[in-house]
Each structure stands twice: as structure tokens, then as C-alpha cells.
Amino acid sequence: MIGTLRGKILFRGTNRIVLEAGGVGYELAVPLSTVEALPADGEAFLYVHTSVRENALELFGFRGIEEKALFEMLIGVSGVGPKTALAVLSGVSVDEFRQAVLEENSRKLSTIPGIGKKSADRIVLELKGKIRRVGSGTDFALGNPSAATVEEDLVSSLVNLGYAERVARAAAVKVLKEAGKEVNLTAAVKSALKELMK
């Protein structure tokens, strides 16, 4: 599973880009917000959701971990597929989505192209229990949120760099145990690489 990609932008379209990493061109479906945030050319870093189906392997890219988390929450809603999830991310920001769900404002979501009233109602119904208020702001509640996600993304990143999964997993567990819950993926990858080079 591919968790992140860093590479040269070879092509950018409305909702699709191609990144060259390690001599391989990876085609990723991306929300409009991610395309707009990318540099005109040069290098880009994306968080990646890998979708493996019976007859296809698809990659979805996101500029931030929260966009990826929201995408994964959305495709877990019955009747919401990857195209609809990308439409949501292209139509509203992560914060706007949080607010709409917390306020049970399905009307706001139904203004997004491709999202009807029934879909908007279902999204609010199924996700309002997964999004919670934290202090004065809001945050995603994904069970025990970031620990598992960061560990999986870290392992995936190390495997993509050529390390065996068993070795990558051991390094990830050690680094995350030492760094604590607040570490971000970029810092975790750097720490893991230092650990593996000892």
C-alpha cells in the first residue's frame, strides 16, 4: 500500500496529476483543492490512499493528512464512492465540512455538484458521530485517531523506499513510541530513516 509520494510533477489536470517518483510515473486522482495548492512545476508531496479492487488499482492524492482522513471517512459512508468523496473535497474545505456535519447542515453539502439531498443527509447521519468538538475547535474522531494512521503511513513510506515490511514495521513502532502521539508523518519518516541507518 502506498501511503505517501514525493516526486516531480509531470502532468496536472483538473482532478488528476502524474508524479514521477523513483523513475515511475504515478497517476493520482486528486480533489480540486489539492491541484490548486500544488506548485506550477517542480516537486510535490502528497498523502495517498491506495484503492485495490478486483479489476483496478487506483491512487488518490491529498495535500494534507486531514483531507486524506476525510476522504477515507466519506468512502466508508454507504452509497458514497471515491468520485463523490473527491467532489465533496473539491466543493468545501475540511473545516467547512466539519462545521456542516456538526451542525447537521445537510443543505450546505447538497449544494456541492454531484451531492443530492439524500446523499447529504446520509453523510451527516453516518459521520456526525465520528466528528467531535475538541476544545474550541473541531477534530476528526477516528477511534484512536492518529497513532494507527501515522504508523501505517510510516510503514508504507518506508516500504516504498525499499525496506522490507518487517524491518519498516519494527522501526515505525520504535520511533512512534519514542516520539509520542503528536509526531507528524514527515518527522516520523526522518526519525525512522536515522534509526534504520544506525
N, CA, C and O of each residue as an XYZ file, in Angstrom:
792
protein
N       0.841     -1.187      0.000
C       0.000      0.000      0.000
C       0.879      1.242      0.000
O       1.845      1.321      0.759
N       0.551      2.207     -0.844
C       1.312      3.450     -0.917
C       0.656      4.470      0.009
O      -0.534      4.755     -0.122
N       1.425      5.018      0.938
C       0.894      5.972      1.907
C       1.217      7.414      1.581
O       0.434      8.315      1.880
N       2.387      7.640      0.957
C       2.782      8.993      0.551
C       3.611      8.895     -0.717
O       4.174      7.846     -1.029
N       3.677      9.993     -1.439
C       4.545     10.082     -2.614
C       5.178     11.458     -2.677
O       4.518     12.471     -2.446
N       6.443     11.483     -2.987
C       7.126     12.747     -3.260
C       7.785     12.600     -4.623
O       8.530     11.649     -4.860
N       7.513     13.531     -5.506
C       8.112     13.408     -6.823
C       7.890     14.628     -7.680
O       7.276     15.607     -7.255
N       8.403     14.553     -8.905
C       8.303     15.648     -9.868
C       6.941     15.610    -10.543
O       6.465     14.545    -10.937
N       6.313     16.777    -10.677
C       5.023     16.859    -11.346
C       5.232     16.785    -12.857
O       5.844     17.670    -13.454
N       4.712     15.710    -13.470
C       4.823     15.549    -14.924
C       3.584     16.070    -15.641
O       3.666     16.558    -16.769
N       2.442     15.965    -14.980
C       1.180     16.387    -15.591
C       0.215     16.814    -14.502
O       0.188     16.227    -13.420
N      -0.577     17.835    -14.789
C      -1.618     18.242    -13.861
C      -2.863     18.603    -14.654
O      -2.807     19.385    -15.603
N      -3.988     18.022    -14.249
C      -5.265     18.306    -14.879
C      -6.217     18.842    -13.828
O      -5.798     19.235    -12.739
N      -7.506     18.856    -14.160
C      -8.494     19.391    -13.233
C      -8.562     18.573    -11.954
O      -8.605     19.127    -10.856
N      -8.572     17.252    -12.099
C      -8.673     16.396    -10.906
C      -7.741     15.200    -10.995
O      -8.016     14.144    -10.425
N      -6.634     15.370    -11.717
C      -5.699     14.263    -11.898
C      -4.295     14.805    -12.104
O      -4.098     15.779    -12.830
N      -3.320     14.170    -11.461
C      -1.929     14.558    -11.698
C      -1.079     13.300    -11.877
O      -1.480     12.198    -11.501
N       0.095     13.493    -12.456
C       1.071     12.403    -12.564
C       2.350     12.867    -11.883
O       2.912     13.906    -12.231
N       2.804     12.082    -10.907
C       4.060     12.366    -10.199
C       5.088     11.314    -10.570
O       4.791     10.119    -10.577
N       6.293     11.758    -10.877
C       7.380     10.810    -11.136
C       8.191     10.642     -9.853
O       8.762     11.603     -9.338
N       8.234      9.417     -9.346
C       8.994      9.119     -8.131
C       9.795      7.846     -8.376
O       9.227      6.801     -8.695
N      11.084      7.933     -8.230
C      11.932      6.758     -8.435
C      11.869      6.212     -9.846
O      11.976      5.003    -10.050
N      11.694      7.096    -10.827
C      11.654      6.652    -12.219
C      10.308      6.114    -12.674
O      10.170      5.678    -13.817
N       9.308      6.140    -11.790
C       7.965      5.645    -12.117
C       6.984      6.803    -12.081
O       7.015      7.615    -11.156
N       6.107      6.887    -13.084
C       5.085      7.915    -13.108
C       3.812      7.397    -12.454
O       3.205      6.449    -12.953
N       3.400      7.999    -11.354
C       2.190      7.579    -10.641
C       1.045      8.532    -10.984
O       1.160      9.743    -10.791
N      -0.053      7.984    -11.489
C      -1.225      8.790    -11.790
C      -2.159      8.773    -10.585
O      -2.543      7.708    -10.102
N      -2.518      9.955    -10.108
C      -3.359     10.060     -8.920
C      -4.588     10.924     -9.209
O      -4.492     11.972     -9.847
N      -5.731     10.466     -8.730
C      -6.929     11.295     -8.744
C      -6.850     12.195     -7.518
O      -6.541     11.723     -6.424
N      -7.127     13.482     -7.689
C      -6.975     14.430     -6.589
C      -8.153     15.403     -6.578
O      -8.738     15.672     -7.627
N      -8.510     15.936     -5.400
C      -9.543     16.975     -5.354
C      -8.995     18.286     -5.903
O      -7.782     18.496     -5.946
N      -9.885     19.148     -6.315
C      -9.508     20.447     -6.875
C      -8.661     21.257     -5.902
O      -7.739     21.962     -6.313
N      -8.975     21.156     -4.608
C      -8.225     21.907     -3.595
C      -6.748     21.506     -3.577
O      -5.877     22.341     -3.335
N      -6.476     20.237     -3.834
C      -5.091     19.767     -3.864
C      -4.378     20.278     -5.107
O      -3.232     20.722     -5.027
N      -5.049     20.218     -6.262
C      -4.447     20.721     -7.505
C      -4.072     22.191     -7.350
O      -2.984     22.602     -7.752
N      -4.971     22.982     -6.768
C      -4.731     24.416     -6.609
C      -3.577     24.707     -5.657
O      -2.920     25.742     -5.776
N      -3.326     23.801     -4.712
C      -2.267     24.022     -3.726
C      -0.884     23.596     -4.236
O       0.135     23.943     -3.639
N      -0.854     22.848     -5.337
C       0.425     22.357     -5.853
C       1.186     23.461     -6.573
O       0.578     24.368     -7.141
N       2.522     23.388     -6.552
C       3.301     24.370     -7.323
C       3.064     24.168     -8.822
O       2.627     23.096     -9.241
N       3.347     25.182     -9.623
C       3.129     25.090    -11.079
C       3.965     23.961    -11.687
O       3.517     23.260    -12.595
N       5.167     23.799    -11.179
C       6.005     22.675    -11.618
C       6.943     22.340    -10.467
O       6.803     22.872     -9.366
N       7.888     21.464    -10.726
C       8.815     21.080     -9.665
C       8.312     19.881     -8.883
O       7.626     19.016     -9.428
N       8.658     19.833     -7.590
C       8.372     18.660     -6.763
C       7.134     18.870     -5.903
O       6.826     19.991     -5.496
N       6.429     17.777     -5.633
C       5.256     17.832     -4.768
C       5.268     16.639     -3.824
O       5.831     15.587     -4.128
N       4.633     16.827     -2.672
C       4.473     15.745     -1.691
C       2.989     15.556     -1.442
O       2.274     16.518     -1.160
N       2.520     14.308     -1.545
C       1.099     14.026     -1.341
C       0.914     12.837     -0.408
O       1.691     11.882     -0.424
N      -0.142     12.919      0.408
C      -0.607     11.757      1.160
C      -1.476     10.950      0.203
O      -2.240     11.516     -0.578
N      -1.355      9.632      0.266
C      -2.003      8.796     -0.747
C      -2.911      7.743     -0.117
O      -2.550      7.085      0.858
N      -4.091      7.604     -0.697
C      -4.986      6.488     -0.369
C      -4.920      5.523     -1.545
O      -5.168      5.909     -2.687
N      -4.586      4.268     -1.264
C      -4.496      3.246     -2.303
C      -5.770      2.409     -2.290
O      -6.125      1.816     -1.272
N      -6.443      2.370     -3.417
C      -7.673      1.581     -3.534
C      -7.420      0.384     -4.448
O      -7.095      0.545     -5.624
N      -7.573     -0.814     -3.895
C      -7.374     -2.034     -4.675
C      -8.719     -2.721     -4.856
O      -9.350     -3.148     -3.889
N      -9.146     -2.821     -6.108
C     -10.386     -3.521     -6.406
C     -10.080     -4.704     -7.310
O      -8.942     -4.893     -7.739
N     -11.092     -5.486     -7.592
C     -10.903     -6.705     -8.368
C     -10.216     -6.443     -9.700
O      -9.350     -7.213    -10.116
N     -10.597     -5.366    -10.368
C     -10.044     -5.127    -11.701
C      -9.293     -3.801    -11.820
O      -9.026     -3.345    -12.931
N      -8.952     -3.185    -10.703
C      -8.264     -1.892    -10.786
C      -7.501     -1.556     -9.515
O      -7.888     -1.935     -8.409
N      -6.409     -0.835     -9.708
C      -5.643     -0.264     -8.598
C      -5.652      1.240     -8.824
O      -5.159      1.718     -9.846
N      -6.207      1.988     -7.882
C      -6.311      3.433     -8.039
C      -5.620      4.142     -6.888
O      -5.658      3.688     -5.745
N      -4.987      5.265     -7.211
C      -4.320      6.086     -6.210
C      -5.032      7.436     -6.118
O      -5.358      8.052     -7.132
N      -5.263      7.880     -4.885
C      -5.904      9.170     -4.637
C      -4.942     10.002     -3.806
O      -4.468      9.549     -2.764
N      -4.651     11.221     -4.261
C      -3.656     12.055     -3.587
C      -4.267     13.256     -2.895
O      -5.261     13.816     -3.356
N      -3.650     13.653     -1.762
C      -4.162     14.760     -0.949
C      -3.007     15.575     -0.401
O      -1.949     15.038     -0.072
N      -3.224     16.893     -0.306
C      -2.152     17.775      0.169
C      -1.918     17.632      1.664
O      -0.811     17.886      2.137
N      -2.951     17.225      2.428
C      -2.808     17.116      3.875
C      -3.407     15.826      4.411
O      -4.243     15.201      3.759
N      -2.976     15.433      5.598
C      -3.453     14.196      6.211
C      -4.945     14.292      6.556
O      -5.650     13.284      6.552
N      -5.423     15.511      6.855
C      -6.838     15.667      7.196
C      -7.724     15.432      5.975
O      -8.798     14.841      6.091
N      -7.277     15.897      4.800
C      -8.037     15.641      3.573
C      -8.127     14.143      3.315
O      -9.178     13.624      2.938
N      -7.000     13.455      3.525
C      -6.996     12.006      3.308
C      -7.938     11.320      4.296
O      -8.695     10.425      3.918
N      -7.891     11.745      5.569
C      -8.759     11.145      6.589
C     -10.227     11.370      6.247
O     -11.049     10.467      6.397
N     -10.552     12.573      5.789
C     -11.936     12.875      5.431
C     -12.372     12.023      4.238
O     -13.483     11.492      4.223
N     -11.503     11.895      3.248
C     -11.814     11.061      2.078
C     -12.127      9.628      2.515
O     -13.097      9.031      2.049
N     -11.302      9.082      3.410
C     -11.488      7.702      3.866
C     -12.764      7.552      4.692
O     -13.411      6.505      4.656
N     -13.127      8.604      5.440
C     -14.389      8.574      6.167
C     -15.563      8.584      5.190
O     -16.534      7.848      5.364
N     -15.462      9.426      4.162
C     -16.555      9.558      3.201
C     -16.802      8.273      2.412
O     -17.954      7.891      2.203
N     -15.740      7.604      1.973
C     -15.953      6.379      1.188
C     -16.456      5.232      2.061
O     -16.867      4.188      1.554
N     -16.418      5.438      3.385
C     -16.990      4.459      4.301
C     -18.493      4.639      4.478
O     -19.160      3.794      5.076
N     -19.025      5.749      3.952
C     -20.469      6.002      4.028
C     -21.155      5.227      2.909
O     -20.710      5.268      1.762
N     -22.248      4.514      3.238
C     -22.923      3.717      2.222
C     -23.423      4.606      1.088
O     -24.046      5.643      1.313
N     -23.131      4.172     -0.137
C     -23.568      4.914     -1.318
C     -22.624      6.019     -1.754
O     -22.868      6.669     -2.770
N     -21.543      6.249     -1.001
C     -20.570      7.280     -1.375
C     -19.304      6.610     -1.902
O     -18.611      5.903     -1.169
N     -19.014      6.839     -3.172
C     -17.818      6.272     -3.787
C     -16.703      7.302     -3.859
O     -16.879      8.446     -3.440
N     -15.547      6.894     -4.394
C     -14.405      7.809     -4.485
C     -14.689      9.087     -5.263
O     -14.226     10.157     -4.868
N     -15.446      9.002     -6.366
C     -15.737     10.208     -7.159
C     -16.554     11.211     -6.349
O     -16.297     12.414     -6.396
N     -17.541     10.708     -5.605
C     -18.366     11.584     -4.775
C     -17.533     12.194     -3.653
O     -17.680     13.375     -3.340
N     -16.655     11.388     -3.045
C     -15.794     11.892     -1.968
C     -14.874     12.992     -2.484
O     -14.652     13.990     -1.799
N     -14.337     12.812     -3.693
C     -13.487     13.857     -4.281
C     -14.296     15.116     -4.569
O     -13.790     16.230     -4.429
N     -15.558     14.937     -4.975
C     -16.432     16.092     -5.233
C     -16.643     16.895     -3.951
O     -16.637     18.126     -3.974
N     -16.831     16.187     -2.825
C     -17.010     16.864     -1.536
C     -15.760     17.674     -1.195
O     -15.854     18.842     -0.818
N     -14.587     17.045     -1.328
C     -13.335     17.724     -1.001
C     -13.044     18.876     -1.951
O     -12.363     19.833     -1.582
N     -13.560     18.786     -3.175
C     -13.375     19.873     -4.144
C     -14.342     21.011     -3.877
O     -14.080     22.156     -4.247
N     -15.475     20.692     -3.227
C     -16.526     21.686     -3.028
C     -16.455     22.465     -1.731
O     -16.901     23.611     -1.670
N     -15.893     21.850     -0.681
C     -15.797     22.538      0.618
C     -14.451     22.208      1.264
O     -13.835     21.183      0.973
N     -14.018     23.103      2.144
C     -12.783     22.836      2.883
C     -13.073     21.831      3.991
O     -14.232     21.561      4.307
N     -12.017     21.280      4.577
C     -12.177     20.328      5.676
C     -12.933     20.991      6.832
O     -13.821     20.380      7.428
N     -12.579     22.239      7.146
C     -13.249     22.941      8.256
C     -14.726     23.193      7.956
O     -15.573     23.059      8.839
N     -15.034     23.557      6.708
C     -16.439     23.780      6.332
C     -17.235     22.482      6.430
O     -18.393     22.477      6.848
N     -16.595     21.384      6.039
C     -17.269     20.085      6.123
C     -17.556     19.730      7.574
O     -18.667     19.319      7.911
N     -16.550     19.889      8.434
C     -16.724     19.614      9.861
C     -17.912     20.392     10.421
O     -18.783     19.846     11.099
N     -17.912     21.691     10.111
C     -18.958     22.554     10.644
C     -20.341     22.109     10.156
O     -21.297     22.064     10.929
N     -20.430     21.783      8.866
C     -21.720     21.355      8.303
C     -22.219     20.086      8.987
O     -23.408     19.971      9.286
N     -21.324     19.135      9.236
C     -21.728     17.875      9.869
C     -22.098     18.098     11.328
O     -23.111     17.581     11.800
N     -21.278     18.867     12.045
C     -21.565     19.129     13.456
C     -22.888     19.864     13.650
O     -23.593     19.657     14.637
N     -23.210     20.728     12.685
C     -24.474     21.480     12.767
C     -25.622     20.756     12.061
O     -26.743     21.257     11.985
N     -25.303     19.542     11.537
C     -26.289     18.752     10.793
C     -26.903     19.563      9.650
O     -28.106     19.517      9.391
N     -26.024     20.304      8.984
C     -26.443     21.180      7.888
C     -26.259     20.457      6.551
O     -25.332     20.751      5.797
N     -27.153     19.511      6.270
C     -27.047     18.748      5.022
C     -27.329     19.625      3.805
O     -26.903     19.309      2.694
N     -28.044     20.724      4.016
C     -28.341     21.622      2.901
C     -27.056     22.207      2.312
O     -26.941     22.357      1.096
N     -26.089     22.537      3.177
C     -24.798     23.064      2.706
C     -24.096     22.032      1.835
O     -23.549     22.374      0.787
N     -24.109     20.757      2.266
C     -23.443     19.707      1.493
C     -24.163     19.431      0.183
O     -23.531     19.072     -0.811
N     -25.479     19.595      0.174
C     -26.243     19.297     -1.046
C     -26.032     20.341     -2.136
O     -26.487     20.156     -3.265
N     -25.336     21.455     -1.805
C     -25.024     22.450     -2.837
C     -23.798     22.040     -3.654
O     -23.503     22.652     -4.680
N     -23.084     21.002     -3.202
C     -21.905     20.525     -3.933
C     -22.373     19.733     -5.150
O     -23.221     18.852     -5.009
N     -21.842     20.023     -6.349
C     -22.232     19.263     -7.548
C     -22.021     17.770     -7.340
O     -20.953     17.342     -6.902
N     -23.046     16.979     -7.656
C     -22.951     15.523     -7.515
C     -23.471     15.009     -6.188
O     -23.594     13.798     -6.002
N     -23.784     15.913     -5.250
C     -24.324     15.509     -3.944
C     -25.780     15.944     -3.870
O     -26.081     17.136     -3.814
N     -26.676     14.971     -3.869
C     -28.099     15.282     -3.733
C     -28.490     15.361     -2.263
O     -27.671     15.133     -1.373
N     -29.748     15.686     -2.028
C     -30.240     15.821     -0.646
C     -30.118     14.514      0.126
O     -29.720     14.516      1.291
N     -30.463     13.386     -0.523
C     -30.393     12.088      0.170
C     -28.962     11.753      0.549
O     -28.698     11.300      1.663
N     -28.030     11.977     -0.386
C     -26.614     11.698     -0.085
C     -26.113     12.587      1.043
O     -25.401     12.125      1.934
N     -26.486     13.869      1.005
C     -26.055     14.808      2.045
C     -26.602     14.389      3.409
O     -25.884     14.427      4.408
N     -27.876     13.991      3.448
C     -28.484     13.536      4.711
C     -27.764     12.303      5.248
O     -27.521     12.186      6.449
N     -27.424     11.380      4.337
C     -26.751     10.141      4.754
C     -25.358     10.426      5.289
O     -24.935      9.835      6.283
N     -24.640     11.339      4.623
C     -23.291     11.702      5.070
C     -23.342     12.282      6.479
O     -22.560     11.892      7.346
N     -24.264     13.215      6.704
C     -24.392     13.835      8.034
C     -24.755     12.786      9.078
O     -24.180     12.758     10.166
N     -25.708     11.927      8.741
C     -26.181     10.907      9.678
C     -25.062      9.947     10.085
O     -24.903      9.634     11.265
N     -24.288      9.484      9.098
C     -23.266      8.470      9.380
C     -21.972      9.037      9.942
O     -21.218      8.320     10.600
N     -21.701     10.335      9.688
C     -20.416     10.886     10.131
C     -20.490     11.787     11.355
O     -19.460     12.117     11.943
N     -21.703     12.192     11.748
C     -21.763     13.131     12.880
C     -21.210     12.511     14.165
O     -20.716     13.235     15.029
N     -21.283     11.201     14.305
C     -20.720     10.544     15.480
C     -19.221     10.365     15.411
O     -18.588     10.047     16.418
N     -18.631     10.566     14.217
C     -17.188     10.383     14.048
C     -16.435     11.701     14.089
O     -15.204     11.722     14.086
N     -17.167     12.790     14.127
C     -16.534     14.100     14.200
C     -16.954     14.733     15.524
O     -18.138     14.748     15.858
N     -16.010     15.242     16.258
C     -16.336     15.754     17.588
C     -15.688     17.114     17.794
O     -14.782     17.508     17.060
N     -16.154     17.797     18.772
C     -15.535     19.066     19.148
C     -14.378     18.776     20.116
O     -14.487     17.949     21.020
N     -13.293     19.475     19.893
C     -12.159     19.349     20.806
C     -11.803     20.755     21.249
O     -11.319     21.555     20.447
N     -12.036     21.063     22.503
C     -11.809     22.425     22.986
C     -12.702     23.379     22.216
O     -13.902     23.145     22.078
N     -12.111     24.459     21.713
C     -12.899     25.447     20.982
C     -12.952     25.132     19.502
O     -13.735     25.727     18.760
N     -12.115     24.191     19.069
C     -12.096     23.847     17.652
C     -12.810     22.546     17.399
O     -13.642     22.111     18.195
N     -12.479     21.924     16.281
C     -13.071     20.632     15.960
C     -11.976     19.712     15.487
O     -10.900     20.152     15.082
N     -12.262     18.428     15.543
C     -11.269     17.467     15.087
C     -11.974     16.216     14.645
O     -13.132     15.991     14.995
N     -11.281     15.395     13.873
C     -11.843     14.108     13.492
C     -11.680     13.130     14.636
O     -10.626     13.074     15.269
N     -12.711     12.368     14.900
C     -12.604     11.297     15.877
C     -12.591      9.992     15.113
O     -13.628      9.559     14.610
N     -11.456      9.370     15.018
C     -11.342      8.127     14.262
C     -10.950      7.004     15.213
O      -9.973      6.294     14.976
N     -11.694      6.852     16.260
C     -11.341      5.865     17.275
C     -10.110      6.382     17.993
O     -10.136      7.449     18.605
N      -9.022      5.610     17.913
C      -7.756      6.111     18.446
C      -7.029      6.721     17.263
O      -6.262      6.024     16.600
N      -7.241      7.991     16.975
C      -7.011      8.540     15.690
C      -5.659      8.326     15.083
O      -5.403      7.344     14.386
N      -4.785      9.289     15.372
C      -3.625      9.364     14.549
C      -2.622      8.255     14.713
O      -1.906      7.939     13.763
N      -2.540      7.641     15.896
C      -1.493      6.652     16.124
C      -1.474      5.575     15.054
O      -0.441      5.343     14.425
N      -2.608      4.914     14.842
C      -2.667      3.824     13.861
C      -2.434      4.346     12.456
O      -1.722      3.721     11.670
N      -3.032      5.495     12.132
C      -2.888      6.052     10.786
C      -1.444      6.418     10.500
O      -0.913      6.074      9.443
N      -0.798      7.117     11.439
C       0.596      7.519     11.232
C       1.496      6.289     11.117
O       2.407      6.256     10.290
N       1.236      5.281     11.949
C       2.067      4.074     11.880
C       1.941      3.399     10.516
O       2.946      3.015      9.919
N       0.707      3.253     10.020
C       0.510      2.604      8.719
C       1.143      3.414      7.596
O       1.773      2.857      6.697
N       0.971      4.740      7.653
C       1.562      5.596      6.619
C       3.081      5.572      6.691
O       3.756      5.614      5.662
N       3.617      5.506      7.900
C       5.065      5.449      8.081
C       5.622      4.146      7.531
O       6.619      4.148      6.809
N       4.978      3.031      7.873
C       5.415      1.727      7.351
C       5.368      1.730      5.820
O       6.307      1.289      5.158
N       4.258      2.234      5.272
C       4.096      2.285      3.821
C       5.188      3.130      3.165
O       5.733      2.751      2.128
N       5.503      4.273      3.769
C       6.543      5.146      3.230
C       7.896      4.444      3.216
O       8.641      4.545      2.241
N       8.213      3.736      4.295
C       9.500      3.027      4.382
C       9.570      1.872      3.395
O      10.618      1.624      2.799
N       8.456      1.165      3.221
C       8.411      0.071      2.241
C       8.633      0.634      0.840
O       9.347      0.033      0.037
N       8.021      1.796      0.539
C       8.204      2.441     -0.763
C       9.654      2.852     -1.001
O      10.101      2.965     -2.142
N      10.383      3.075      0.098
C      11.797      3.439     -0.009
C      12.700      2.208     -0.110
O      13.922      2.336     -0.180
N      12.096      1.015     -0.115
C      12.869     -0.204     -0.344
C      13.106     -1.095      0.861
O      13.757     -2.131      0.728
N      12.599     -0.728      2.041
C      12.786     -1.556      3.228
C      11.730     -2.659      3.284
O      10.592     -2.464      2.857
N      12.118     -3.809      3.812
C      11.170     -4.914      3.981
C      10.115     -4.497      4.997
O      10.403     -3.723      5.909
N       8.898     -5.005      4.846
C       7.806     -4.568      5.727
C       8.100     -4.876      7.192
O       7.790     -4.070      8.069
N       8.700     -6.043      7.465
C       9.000     -6.418      8.851
C       9.976     -5.415      9.475
O       9.802     -5.002     10.622
N      11.006     -5.027      8.709
C      12.006     -4.063      9.189
C      11.360     -2.683      9.363
O      11.594     -1.990     10.353
N      10.542     -2.306      8.376
C       9.857     -1.000      8.425
C       8.921     -0.921      9.625
O       8.862      0.100     10.309
N       8.191     -2.005      9.877
C       7.234     -2.034     10.993
C       7.964     -1.882     12.330
O       7.521     -1.133     13.200
N       9.073     -2.587     12.489
C       9.837     -2.522     13.742
C      10.362     -1.105     13.985
O      10.305     -0.594     15.104
N      10.875     -0.480     12.920
C      11.391      0.884     13.047
C      10.256      1.859     13.369
O      10.422      2.763     14.188
N       9.113      1.674     12.725
C       7.962      2.564     12.946
C       7.483      2.491     14.390
O       7.234      3.517     15.023
N       7.358      1.292     14.899
C       6.885      1.101     16.277
C       7.844      1.782     17.255
O       7.411      2.466     18.182
N       9.144      1.591     17.044
C      10.137      2.174     17.950
C      10.100      3.707     17.897
O      10.089      4.370     18.934
N      10.082      4.258     16.683
C      10.102      5.716     16.516
C       8.857      6.356     17.120
O       8.955      7.360     17.825
N       7.686      5.778     16.847
C       6.445      6.359     17.348
C       6.320      6.238     18.873
O       5.719      7.087     19.531
N       6.902      5.166     19.414
C       6.880      5.001     20.879
C       7.721      6.092     21.540
O       7.340      6.644     22.572
N       8.864      6.393     20.935
C       9.766      7.403     21.493
C       9.247      8.823     21.261
O       9.415      9.700     22.109
N       8.610      9.042     20.091
C       8.190     10.400     19.715
C       6.884     10.818     20.361
O       6.645     12.010     20.557
N       6.030      9.852     20.698
C       4.734     10.191     21.280
C       3.687     10.425     20.207
O       3.975     10.303     19.016
N       2.469     10.763     20.625
C       1.332     10.856     19.710
C       1.350     12.088     18.811
O       0.689     12.104     17.773
N       2.091     13.109     19.193
C       1.999     14.380     18.468
C       2.881     14.434     17.221
O       2.810     15.409     16.472
N       3.699     13.431     16.978
C       4.630     13.481     15.848
C       3.862     13.467     14.518
O       2.850     12.780     14.380
N       4.363     14.239     13.547
C       3.740     14.184     12.223
C       4.507     13.193     11.349
O       5.596     12.749     11.713
N       3.936     12.853     10.200
C       4.500     11.799      9.362
C       5.886     12.161      8.843
O       6.781     11.317      8.829
N       6.070     13.400      8.419
C       7.369     13.806      7.866
C       8.477     13.629      8.897
O       9.536     13.084      8.587
N       8.233     14.088     10.121
C       9.230     13.952     11.193
C       9.455     12.478     11.529
O      10.579     12.061     11.805
N       8.367     11.690     11.502
C       8.476     10.259     11.812
C       9.318      9.534     10.772
O      10.122      8.669     11.118
N       9.139      9.882      9.492
C       9.933      9.253      8.420
C      11.410      9.567      8.615
O      12.252      8.675      8.511
N      11.729     10.829      8.897
C      13.136     11.221      9.108
C      13.746     10.456     10.277
O      14.873      9.966     10.195
N      12.980     10.360     11.375
C      13.492      9.638     12.550
C      13.689      8.159     12.254
O      14.670      7.554     12.687
N      12.751      7.583     11.513
C      12.837      6.161     11.175
C      14.043      5.877     10.284
O      14.737      4.876     10.465
N      14.285      6.763      9.325
C      15.454      6.586      8.444
C      16.748      6.664      9.222
O      17.678      5.902      8.957
N      16.822      7.587     10.193
C      18.017      7.674     11.057
C      18.200      6.376     11.830
O      19.314      5.867     11.959
N      17.088      5.844     12.344
C      17.114      4.602     13.107
C      17.599      3.437     12.238
O      18.393      2.608     12.684
N      17.117      3.385     11.005
C      17.476      2.283     10.101
C      18.923      2.374      9.591
O      19.503      1.377      9.163
N      19.490      3.579      9.643
C      20.873      3.749      9.171
C      21.911      3.500     10.242
O      23.109      3.533      9.963
N      21.461      3.245     11.487
C      22.400      3.000     12.585
C      23.164      1.710     12.353
O      24.003      1.334     13.172
